[in-house]
């Protein structure tokens, strides 16, 4: 069987499993051809253009709807329904604004003009931690800054499984062997900010997540394969034309043994003993785990002197 984009499923049972997985917490990610066309060249195009022009915004594709995030908060949820495109904005963020509940050709400009005020309202009313802001900063640094020429690209954020959710999902494209038509590994990323109390048990968390996604590896890869081209076509990656053309040819490996599990420690104090690296090394899939140290916190241990 194939969907509206010509992508094949193995059999009706696989489709049933996908529906059941969604009930358990996994989220199916893809918008319809009609919704996609409206975002790319139809009356919703200014939404995509606003995100492309403002690197502080982040658009994510969900199951028949999109989210636009600012500082990790949902600035807009826009869902396709049988009667149109229904907008949902948190009342604290939309206060003082008269934004329509259903978007159409005649009122889309009202939302576009309200984006600066929505952002200001989020700043004033958000209680999110810096961890979710760092999620968005990581997306920006890897997807929107072509001068960085990084090897990781973020495809989605807040990917849910029954046992929890990964902060970011994406893929690794090795620059030493980079070429068109390659198969690339899916990367599941967990972010811990500062001395997060969960850091000491992160090996247990990674184990739970591994066990949860193990039987769904092919499904997760298929969802990444569905979402990534849509986001590329919408212009949601600021990269050179040659790189975009090559990215469009990549495929995501469905093999669990090729998945990467990325632990991103943001502003982790190197003087702390919370991180139990030995327990992580002893995990049966330790060869698939990578630990990244990032952030702006400055400690002497991280200094590399030029002269010893």
C-alpha positions as CSV (number, residue, x, y, z in Angstrom):
1,X,0.0,0.0,0.0
2,X,1.1,3.6,-0.5
3,X,0.1,6.9,1.0
4,X,-0.7,10.1,-0.8
5,X,3.0,10.8,-1.3
6,X,3.7,7.4,-2.8
7,X,5.5,6.0,0.2
8,X,4.9,2.3,0.7
9,X,3.8,0.4,3.9
10,X,4.5,-3.3,4.2
11,X,0.9,-4.3,4.9
12,X,-2.4,-3.2,6.6
13,X,-1.1,-4.7,9.9
14,X,1.8,-2.2,9.8
15,X,-0.6,0.6,9.5
16,X,-2.6,-0.7,12.4
17,X,0.5,-1.0,14.5
18,X,1.3,2.7,13.7
19,X,-2.1,3.7,14.9
20,X,-1.7,1.7,18.1
21,X,1.7,3.1,18.7
22,X,0.3,6.6,18.5
23,X,-2.2,5.7,21.2
24,X,0.7,4.5,23.3
25,X,2.5,7.7,22.9
26,X,4.4,7.6,19.6
27,X,3.4,10.4,17.3
28,X,2.9,9.9,13.6
29,X,4.5,12.9,11.7
30,X,3.3,14.0,8.3
31,X,1.0,16.6,6.9
32,X,-1.2,16.1,3.8
33,X,-0.3,17.1,0.3
34,X,-2.9,19.9,0.5
35,X,-1.6,21.3,3.7
36,X,2.0,21.0,2.5
37,X,1.1,22.9,-0.8
38,X,-0.7,25.7,1.1
39,X,2.5,26.1,3.3
40,X,4.9,26.0,0.3
41,X,3.0,28.2,-2.2
42,X,-0.6,28.7,-1.1
43,X,-2.3,31.1,1.3
44,X,-0.3,29.8,4.3
45,X,3.1,30.5,2.6
46,X,3.7,33.6,4.7
47,X,3.8,31.3,7.8
48,X,6.7,29.4,6.3
49,X,8.4,32.6,5.1
50,X,8.1,34.1,8.6
51,X,9.9,31.0,10.1
52,X,12.6,31.1,7.4
53,X,13.2,34.8,7.9
54,X,13.3,34.5,11.7
55,X,15.8,32.0,13.0
56,X,14.4,32.4,16.5
57,X,11.3,30.5,15.3
58,X,11.1,26.7,14.7
59,X,8.5,24.9,12.7
60,X,7.8,21.2,13.4
61,X,5.6,18.9,11.4
62,X,3.2,16.7,13.4
63,X,0.3,14.4,12.6
64,X,-1.9,16.6,10.4
65,X,-0.8,19.8,12.1
66,X,2.3,21.9,12.6
67,X,3.7,23.7,15.6
68,X,5.7,26.9,15.6
69,X,8.0,27.3,18.6
70,X,9.7,30.3,20.1
71,X,12.1,29.8,23.1
72,X,10.8,26.2,23.3
73,X,7.1,27.4,23.7
74,X,4.4,26.7,21.1
75,X,3.6,30.1,19.5
76,X,1.1,28.4,17.2
77,X,-0.5,25.0,16.6
78,X,-2.2,24.9,13.2
79,X,-4.3,21.8,12.5
80,X,-5.9,20.7,9.2
81,X,-9.5,19.9,9.7
82,X,-12.4,19.1,7.4
83,X,-13.6,22.7,7.7
84,X,-10.2,24.5,7.4
85,X,-7.1,25.2,9.4
86,X,-7.7,25.6,13.1
87,X,-5.3,27.7,15.1
88,X,-4.5,27.1,18.8
89,X,-2.5,29.6,20.8
90,X,-2.1,29.6,24.6
91,X,-4.4,32.3,26.0
92,X,-1.5,33.9,28.0
93,X,0.5,34.3,24.7
94,X,-2.5,35.7,22.7
95,X,-3.7,38.2,25.3
96,X,-4.4,41.6,23.8
97,X,-4.6,40.1,20.3
98,X,-7.6,39.2,18.3
99,X,-6.3,36.3,16.3
100,X,-8.8,34.2,14.3
101,X,-9.5,30.6,15.4
102,X,-9.6,29.4,11.8
103,X,-7.1,30.7,9.2
104,X,-8.2,31.5,5.7
105,X,-7.0,33.6,2.8
106,X,-8.8,36.7,4.2
107,X,-7.3,36.7,7.7
108,X,-3.9,35.1,7.6
109,X,-2.2,38.5,7.6
110,X,-3.7,39.1,11.1
111,X,-1.6,36.3,12.5
112,X,1.5,37.2,10.6
113,X,1.4,40.8,11.9
114,X,0.8,39.5,15.5
115,X,4.0,37.3,15.6
116,X,6.2,40.0,17.2
117,X,3.6,40.6,20.0
118,X,3.2,36.8,20.4
119,X,7.0,36.5,20.9
120,X,6.9,39.3,23.5
121,X,4.0,37.7,25.3
122,X,5.9,34.5,25.5
123,X,8.9,36.3,27.0
124,X,6.7,37.8,29.6
125,X,4.6,34.8,30.5
126,X,6.7,31.7,29.8
127,X,8.0,29.6,32.7
128,X,10.0,27.2,30.6
129,X,13.4,26.2,31.7
130,X,16.6,27.0,29.8
131,X,16.7,23.4,28.7
132,X,13.9,23.8,26.1
133,X,15.5,27.1,24.9
134,X,18.7,25.1,24.3
135,X,16.8,22.6,22.3
136,X,15.9,25.4,19.9
137,X,19.4,26.8,19.9
138,X,20.8,23.4,18.9
139,X,18.3,23.3,16.1
140,X,19.3,26.7,14.9
141,X,23.1,26.0,15.1
142,X,22.9,22.8,13.1
143,X,20.0,23.5,10.6
144,X,20.2,27.3,10.1
145,X,23.9,28.2,10.2
146,X,25.5,27.0,7.0
147,X,28.9,28.4,8.0
148,X,29.0,25.9,10.9
149,X,29.0,23.0,8.3
150,X,28.0,20.6,11.1
151,X,27.5,16.8,10.7
152,X,24.2,16.6,12.5
153,X,20.8,17.8,11.3
154,X,17.8,18.0,13.5
155,X,14.6,16.6,11.9
156,X,12.2,16.8,14.9
157,X,11.8,17.7,18.5
158,X,10.0,16.1,21.4
159,X,9.6,12.6,19.8
160,X,7.4,10.6,22.0
161,X,7.5,6.9,22.9
162,X,5.5,5.2,25.6
163,X,8.3,5.4,28.1
164,X,9.1,9.1,27.5
165,X,10.3,11.3,24.8
166,X,13.5,12.3,23.1
167,X,14.2,16.0,23.1
168,X,15.5,16.0,19.5
169,X,15.7,13.5,16.7
170,X,17.8,13.8,13.6
171,X,20.6,12.2,11.6
172,X,24.4,12.1,11.3
173,X,26.0,12.9,7.9
174,X,29.7,12.2,8.2
175,X,31.6,14.9,6.4
176,X,34.6,12.6,5.8
177,X,32.5,10.3,3.6
178,X,29.8,12.7,2.5
179,X,28.0,12.0,-0.8
180,X,24.6,11.8,-2.4
181,X,22.3,8.8,-2.1
182,X,23.8,7.6,1.2
183,X,22.0,5.8,4.0
184,X,22.4,7.8,7.3
185,X,21.8,6.8,10.9
186,X,18.9,8.1,12.9
187,X,20.0,10.0,16.0
188,X,17.9,10.3,19.1
189,X,19.1,13.1,21.4
190,X,18.5,13.7,25.1
191,X,19.5,17.1,26.5
192,X,20.4,17.7,30.2
193,X,20.9,21.3,31.4
194,X,23.3,22.2,34.2
195,X,23.2,19.8,37.2
196,X,19.8,18.3,36.2
197,X,18.8,15.9,38.9
198,X,18.2,13.2,36.2
199,X,21.8,13.1,35.2
200,X,22.9,10.6,37.8
201,X,20.3,8.1,36.4
202,X,20.6,8.9,32.7
203,X,22.0,5.4,32.0
204,X,18.7,3.9,33.2
205,X,16.8,6.5,31.1
206,X,18.7,5.6,28.0
207,X,18.1,1.9,28.6
208,X,14.3,2.4,28.9
209,X,14.3,4.4,25.7
210,X,16.4,1.9,23.9
211,X,14.1,-0.9,24.9
212,X,11.1,1.1,23.9
213,X,12.3,2.1,20.4
214,X,14.0,-1.2,19.5
215,X,10.9,-2.8,18.0
216,X,10.0,0.5,16.3
217,X,13.3,1.4,14.7
218,X,12.0,0.9,11.1
219,X,8.9,3.0,11.9
220,X,10.9,5.8,13.4
221,X,13.2,5.8,10.4
222,X,10.2,5.9,8.1
223,X,8.7,8.9,9.9
224,X,12.0,10.7,9.6
225,X,12.0,9.9,5.9
226,X,8.6,11.4,5.5
227,X,9.2,14.6,7.5
228,X,12.7,15.5,6.3
229,X,11.9,16.0,2.6
230,X,8.9,18.1,3.6
231,X,11.0,20.4,5.7
232,X,13.7,20.6,3.1
233,X,11.1,21.6,0.5
234,X,9.6,24.2,2.8
235,X,13.1,25.8,3.1
236,X,13.5,25.1,6.8
237,X,17.2,24.3,6.4
238,X,19.5,27.2,5.7
239,X,22.3,25.4,3.7
240,X,24.0,25.9,0.4
241,X,22.1,24.8,-2.7
242,X,24.5,21.9,-3.4
243,X,24.1,20.7,0.2
244,X,20.3,20.9,0.1
245,X,20.3,19.0,-3.2
246,X,22.5,16.2,-1.6
247,X,20.4,16.1,1.6
248,X,17.3,15.4,-0.5
249,X,18.9,12.2,-1.7
250,X,19.6,10.7,1.7
251,X,17.7,7.8,3.3
252,X,17.4,6.9,6.9
253,X,18.6,3.5,8.0
254,X,15.9,1.4,9.6
255,X,18.4,-0.8,11.5
256,X,18.5,-0.3,15.3
257,X,22.2,-1.2,15.4
258,X,22.9,1.9,13.3
259,X,20.9,4.3,15.5
260,X,22.9,6.8,17.6
261,X,21.9,7.8,21.1
262,X,23.2,11.3,21.8
263,X,23.5,12.7,25.3
264,X,23.9,16.5,25.2
265,X,25.2,18.0,28.4
266,X,24.6,21.7,28.4
267,X,26.6,23.7,30.9
268,X,27.4,20.6,32.9
269,X,29.8,21.4,35.7
270,X,33.0,19.2,35.2
271,X,33.6,19.3,38.9
272,X,30.3,17.4,39.5
273,X,30.2,13.6,40.0
274,X,26.6,13.3,38.9
275,X,27.4,11.8,35.5
276,X,28.1,8.1,35.9
277,X,30.1,7.5,32.7
278,X,31.1,4.0,33.8
279,X,27.4,2.9,34.0
280,X,26.9,4.3,30.5
281,X,30.0,2.4,29.2
282,X,28.6,-0.8,30.6
283,X,25.3,-0.6,28.6
284,X,25.0,-3.3,25.9
285,X,24.5,-0.6,23.3
286,X,27.3,1.7,24.6
287,X,29.0,1.7,21.2
288,X,26.0,3.6,19.9
289,X,26.1,6.3,22.6
290,X,27.8,9.6,22.2
291,X,28.2,12.3,24.8
292,X,28.4,16.0,23.7
293,X,29.5,18.8,26.1
294,X,28.0,22.1,25.1
295,X,26.9,25.5,26.4
296,X,28.3,28.8,27.7
297,X,29.4,27.9,31.2
298,X,33.1,28.4,31.7
299,X,35.3,26.2,33.9
300,X,39.1,25.9,34.1
301,X,38.9,22.2,33.2
302,X,37.6,23.1,29.8
303,X,40.4,25.5,29.0
304,X,43.0,24.2,26.4
305,X,46.2,26.2,27.0
306,X,48.4,26.9,24.0
307,X,51.6,26.5,26.0
308,X,51.9,24.0,28.8
